Amino acid sequence: MVSSELITKAKRYLELAKISLEKGYYCEVCFLSSLASELYLKGVSVALTGGFPTVHDLRAILNHIRVVTGNSAIDNFVKENRSKLKSLSDEYLISRYNMGISYDKEDAEECLNIAVEVINFGEGLLRKVG
């Protein structure tokens, strides 16, 4: 099943982000955190809607799920976490190509923490229907 494959990959990327943090690979933590969040939400989207939008923006993926399912909790999550979701979505490209930005441990921890929040929210969405 595509949904479970995406979720499994997302969890692996999150684990790799944690390992990268321990090794001091801060830029990679942000990239992997972004990727883990994106794939997890796409897995949730497949499970709940049968598909997902081909974008990297976490807010757009969540919006797709909300539109199809009518789940208003998604609106609240996006409103409360708008800047964090945008920031982590942007890391997909910024940290991937390291566009002149240096990362420190605090940056990496912030990316990782946001990813954990996103994945926990996604797990909650799955539990409500499961």
Rosetta silent file (secondary structure, phi, psi, omega in degrees, C-alpha in Angstrom):
SEQUENCE: MVSSELITKAKRYLELAKISLEKGYYCEVCFLSSLASELYLKGVSVALTGGFPTVHDLRAILNHIRVVTGNSAIDNFVKENRSKLKSLSDEYLISRYNMGISYDKEDAEECLNIAVEVINFGEGLLRKVG
SCORE:     score description
SCORE:     0.000 S_00000001
   1 L     0.000  132.184 -176.992    0.000    0.000    0.000 S_00000001
   2 H   -60.060  -41.412 -178.170    1.389    3.406   -1.018 S_00000001
   3 H   -58.287  -49.754 -177.906    0.265    5.085    2.193 S_00000001
   4 H   -67.996  -32.872  176.999    2.176    2.739    4.487 S_00000001
   5 H   -65.015  -43.619  178.890    5.267    2.899    2.258 S_00000001
   6 H   -64.173  -42.171 -179.383    5.317    6.697    2.431 S_00000001
   7 H   -66.572  -40.389  177.392    4.816    6.659    6.197 S_00000001
   8 H   -62.467  -45.474  177.737    7.592    4.080    6.659 S_00000001
   9 H   -61.666  -42.042 -179.876    9.991    6.172    4.557 S_00000001
  10 H   -59.494  -43.058  179.831    9.005    9.291    6.499 S_00000001
  11 H   -65.950  -35.520  176.214    9.814    7.593    9.799 S_00000001
  12 H   -65.323  -44.190  178.600   13.193    6.496    8.433 S_00000001
  13 H   -63.334  -36.543  177.210   13.998   10.036    7.324 S_00000001
  14 H   -64.689  -42.281  177.535   13.024   11.333   10.753 S_00000001
  15 H   -62.811  -41.954  177.232   15.361    8.795   12.337 S_00000001
  16 H   -64.135  -34.194  176.436   18.150    9.858    9.955 S_00000001
  17 H   -63.521  -41.254  178.754   17.500   13.481   10.950 S_00000001
  18 H   -64.674  -41.340  177.631   18.005   12.534   14.599 S_00000001
  19 H   -64.348  -41.669  178.499   21.256   10.726   13.757 S_00000001
  20 H   -62.315  -36.477  177.415   22.409   13.739   11.726 S_00000001
  21 H   -62.494  -45.320  179.092   21.738   15.981   14.718 S_00000001
  22 H   -60.739  -34.360 -177.910   23.944   13.784   16.897 S_00000001
  23 H   -85.759   -7.052 -179.907   26.715   13.969   14.278 S_00000001
  24 L    83.954   18.188  177.756   26.447   17.745   13.903 S_00000001
  25 L   -90.971   73.809 -167.963   25.123   17.654   10.335 S_00000001
  26 H   -68.385  -39.001  177.472   22.716   20.504   10.966 S_00000001
  27 H   -60.983  -42.914 -179.515   21.847   21.387    7.379 S_00000001
  28 H   -66.342  -32.625  176.647   20.958   17.747    6.722 S_00000001
  29 H   -58.900  -45.116 -178.340   18.740   17.666    9.809 S_00000001
  30 H   -67.318  -42.273  178.134   16.595   20.416    8.306 S_00000001
  31 H   -62.807  -48.949 -178.278   16.426   18.767    4.893 S_00000001
  32 H   -66.116  -34.231  177.142   15.548   15.357    6.320 S_00000001
  33 H   -65.430  -42.163  177.290   13.009   16.875    8.714 S_00000001
  34 H   -63.169  -46.947 -179.286   11.290   18.606    5.821 S_00000001
  35 H   -63.641  -42.383  178.673   11.305   15.441    3.732 S_00000001
  36 H   -60.864  -44.046 -179.708   10.016   13.310    6.617 S_00000001
  37 H   -63.924  -45.759 -179.206    7.142   15.720    7.232 S_00000001
  38 H   -61.162  -49.462 -178.279    6.234   15.908    3.565 S_00000001
  39 H   -66.236  -36.598  178.768    6.228   12.152    3.021 S_00000001
  40 H   -63.480  -47.505 -179.915    4.303   11.508    6.225 S_00000001
  41 H   -64.819  -34.899  176.728    1.580   13.971    5.254 S_00000001
  42 H   -66.984  -35.949  174.287    1.465   12.517    1.745 S_00000001
  43 H   -63.754  -42.382  176.138    1.005    9.080    3.309 S_00000001
  44 H   -62.350  -43.115 -179.592   -1.829   10.443    5.428 S_00000001
  45 H   -60.893  -44.129  178.047   -3.300   12.058    2.338 S_00000001
  46 H   -61.520  -43.554 -178.692   -3.255    8.797    0.404 S_00000001
  47 H   -63.963  -37.669 -173.994   -4.895    6.993    3.319 S_00000001
  48 H   -95.377  -25.244 -173.847   -7.624    9.599    3.768 S_00000001
  49 H  -124.847  -12.484 -178.521   -8.197   10.922    0.243 S_00000001
  50 L    90.343   -2.116 -179.975   -6.751    8.364   -2.154 S_00000001
  51 L  -168.651 -174.075  176.889   -4.019   10.685   -3.445 S_00000001
  52 L  -152.625  154.665  177.150   -1.851   13.698   -2.738 S_00000001
  53 L   -74.305  147.465 -179.121   -0.863   16.948   -4.442 S_00000001
  54 L   -90.335   69.303  178.933    2.533   16.943   -6.143 S_00000001
  55 L  -134.924  167.721  176.141    3.966   19.809   -4.114 S_00000001
  56 L  -105.103   -7.481 -176.188    6.514   20.146   -1.326 S_00000001
  57 L   -76.744  117.371 -178.631    4.525   22.724    0.669 S_00000001
  58 H   -60.346  -37.570  179.715    3.216   21.166    3.885 S_00000001
  59 H   -64.677  -38.076  179.745    0.365   23.669    4.062 S_00000001
  60 H   -67.943  -37.757  177.834   -0.797   22.725    0.555 S_00000001
  61 H   -66.174  -44.898  178.110   -0.771   19.020    1.419 S_00000001
  62 H   -63.133  -39.326  178.749   -2.739   19.683    4.594 S_00000001
  63 H   -62.940  -40.229  176.893   -5.163   21.884    2.667 S_00000001
  64 H   -58.618  -46.610  179.970   -5.761   19.066    0.172 S_00000001
  65 H   -61.666  -42.843 -178.953   -6.606   16.705    3.034 S_00000001
  66 H   -63.310  -45.161 -177.954   -8.901   19.319    4.596 S_00000001
  67 H   -62.101  -44.253 -176.772  -10.763   20.036    1.357 S_00000001
  68 H   -73.856  -39.841 -175.038  -11.386   16.365    0.620 S_00000001
  69 H   -93.493  -21.801 -176.183  -12.194   15.255    4.179 S_00000001
  70 L    74.568   16.850 -177.600  -13.762   18.425    5.567 S_00000001
  71 L   -77.804  108.411 -177.129  -11.688   18.066    8.747 S_00000001
  72 H   -73.835  -16.866  177.000  -11.686   21.497   10.406 S_00000001
  73 H   -61.579  -28.097  178.877   -8.972   20.478   12.880 S_00000001
  74 H   -65.811  -42.140  176.672   -6.552   20.868    9.979 S_00000001
  75 H   -55.941  -46.690 -178.848   -7.483   24.552    9.648 S_00000001
  76 H   -62.561  -44.228 -179.770   -6.715   25.104   13.317 S_00000001
  77 H   -61.701  -44.672 -179.235   -3.371   23.291   13.086 S_00000001
  78 H   -65.283  -43.844  179.853   -2.320   25.286   10.025 S_00000001
  79 H   -62.016  -42.920 -178.157   -3.371   28.617   11.577 S_00000001
  80 H   -71.851  -24.014 -174.037   -1.534   27.876   14.832 S_00000001
  81 H  -123.141   20.613 -173.559    1.602   26.649   13.045 S_00000001
  82 H   -50.930  -52.785 -175.803    1.582   28.679    9.833 S_00000001
  83 H   -68.776  -35.746  178.213    5.079   30.163   10.106 S_00000001
  84 H   -66.831  -42.260  179.214    6.613   26.880   11.299 S_00000001
  85 H   -64.457  -41.812  178.339    5.016   24.945    8.432 S_00000001
  86 H   -63.827  -45.316 -179.398    6.189   27.522    5.899 S_00000001
  87 H   -60.222  -46.624 -179.267    9.686   27.527    7.347 S_00000001
  88 H   -68.860  -36.420  175.740    9.990   23.736    7.279 S_00000001
  89 H   -60.839  -42.177  179.955    8.534   23.566    3.761 S_00000001
  90 H   -63.250  -27.849 -178.927   11.139   26.075    2.593 S_00000001
  91 H   -64.305  -21.738  179.436   13.909   23.871    3.987 S_00000001
  92 H   -54.613  -41.870  179.368   13.249   21.321    1.250 S_00000001
  93 H   -95.382  -44.022 -174.546   15.130   23.573   -1.179 S_00000001
  94 H   -60.249  -52.613 -177.703   17.143   25.886    1.053 S_00000001
  95 H   -73.608  -28.251 -179.880   18.911   23.192    3.064 S_00000001
  96 H   -63.729  -43.376 -178.416   19.129   20.843    0.095 S_00000001
  97 H  -101.917   -1.611  178.495   21.174   23.298   -1.920 S_00000001
  98 L    43.891   62.560 -173.878   22.561   25.144    1.122 S_00000001
  99 L   -72.031   65.906  175.961   22.017   28.514   -0.487 S_00000001
 100 L    70.519   17.097 -178.740   24.620   30.426    1.481 S_00000001
 101 L  -109.882  134.235  174.823   22.981   29.733    4.820 S_00000001
 102 L  -101.673  145.414 -177.406   24.828   28.236    7.750 S_00000001
 103 L  -113.236  143.202  172.982   22.973   26.113   10.266 S_00000001
 104 L  -118.043  179.234 -175.797   23.646   25.682   13.946 S_00000001
 105 H   -59.761  -39.564 -179.913   22.385   23.168   16.473 S_00000001
 106 H   -62.875  -41.928  176.705   19.449   25.369   17.469 S_00000001
 107 H   -60.038  -46.287 -178.039   18.287   25.621   13.845 S_00000001
 108 H   -63.814  -43.231  179.448   18.509   21.861   13.449 S_00000001
 109 H   -63.541  -37.848  177.878   16.626   21.190   16.673 S_00000001
 110 H   -63.570  -45.540  177.535   13.894   23.584   15.591 S_00000001
 111 H   -59.597  -45.935 -178.652   13.490   21.798   12.249 S_00000001
 112 H   -63.891  -42.735  179.712   13.398   18.420   13.964 S_00000001
 113 H   -63.611  -40.089  178.064   10.866   19.575   16.569 S_00000001
 114 H   -64.609  -42.438  179.169    8.548   20.961   13.903 S_00000001
 115 H   -59.800  -42.061  178.726    8.781   17.681   11.979 S_00000001
 116 H   -62.936  -41.939  177.002    7.815   15.755   15.102 S_00000001
 117 H   -60.262  -45.576 -179.104    4.819   18.065   15.607 S_00000001
 118 H   -62.598  -46.288 -178.896    3.702   17.583   11.988 S_00000001
 119 H   -65.777  -40.983  176.642    4.064   13.809   12.164 S_00000001
 120 H   -61.065  -40.304  177.698    2.230   13.644   15.494 S_00000001
 121 H   -63.985  -44.427  178.049   -0.613   15.670   13.980 S_00000001
 122 H   -60.136  -40.831  177.161   -0.695   13.330   10.982 S_00000001
 123 H   -60.806  -39.705  178.105   -0.830   10.322   13.303 S_00000001
 124 H   -62.954  -40.094  177.623   -3.796   11.918   15.035 S_00000001
 125 H   -62.488  -40.143  179.118   -5.610   12.329   11.728 S_00000001
 126 H   -68.617  -38.117  179.666   -5.083    8.656   10.956 S_00000001
 127 H   -63.293  -34.407 -178.288   -6.252    7.566   14.417 S_00000001
 128 H   -65.113  -27.941 -179.740   -9.542    9.429   13.985 S_00000001
 129 H  -102.716  -18.009 -175.908  -10.456    7.314   10.978 S_00000001
 130 L   -80.395    0.000    0.000   -8.661    4.129   11.971 S_00000001
